Amino acid sequence: MNVIEKGHGSNVKVAISTTDETAVRNLTGFVAYIDPRHTHNANTNEGVPRLDVTRVDNRAIGTFEGAEVWVKPWAIANYA
C-alpha cells in the first residue's frame, strides 16, 4: 500500500472500516498510537484506565507509511 504519491504528502489520512482494524494493525510498518484511555502510573509502571468519552468507530489508531490511520463508521470494509 502506498498512500503518499507525487508530492502530496502533507497530513495524509487513511480511513478504514472497523472490520479492517486488526489487519491494518498487523501490517509491517504500522505504528500504533498509545491507547488514550490509559494514563501512565509512574509508581507502578502500569497503565491506569480512565473514562473514554469518544466514539470507538471514529478514532485515529496509528500511522502507516507516513499517513495517519483512522477507523471511521462510513469506511468500506476491505476497500484497501
Sequence and secondary structure as in RCSB ss.txt:
>XXXX:A:sequence
MNVIEKGHGSNVKVAISTTDETAVRNLTGFVAYIDPRHTHNANTNEGVPRLDVTRVDNRAIGTFEGAEVWVKPWA
IANYA
>XXXX:A:secstr
     TT  TT EEEE GGGHHHHHTSTT EE   TTEEEETTTTEEEE    S TTSEEEEEETTEEEEE TT 
 TT  
